[in-house]
Amino acid sequence: MYFSRDIALGGSDFTSAISRKLGIDQESAEKLKLHPSKDKEADVLDCVKGTFNDLLDEVKLSFGYYEKPGGQRGR
């Protein structure tokens, strides 16, 4: 293994974003996240877009670290 990293984002962050943006409790947000109705899919996607982008940024940072010259340890 050349590189490992924890990213402190997960399902609860997505649930919290849905809860906050739709003004619903965590339990309802979790259910909506797992099984959105057809009429709520766009709303759910809109709610989690920011959290998903945060996760994507973290993954990009990890790849950037690994690809830069000092980051390729063990090779």
Order of alpha helices (4+ residues) and beta strands (2+ residues): alpha-alpha-alpha
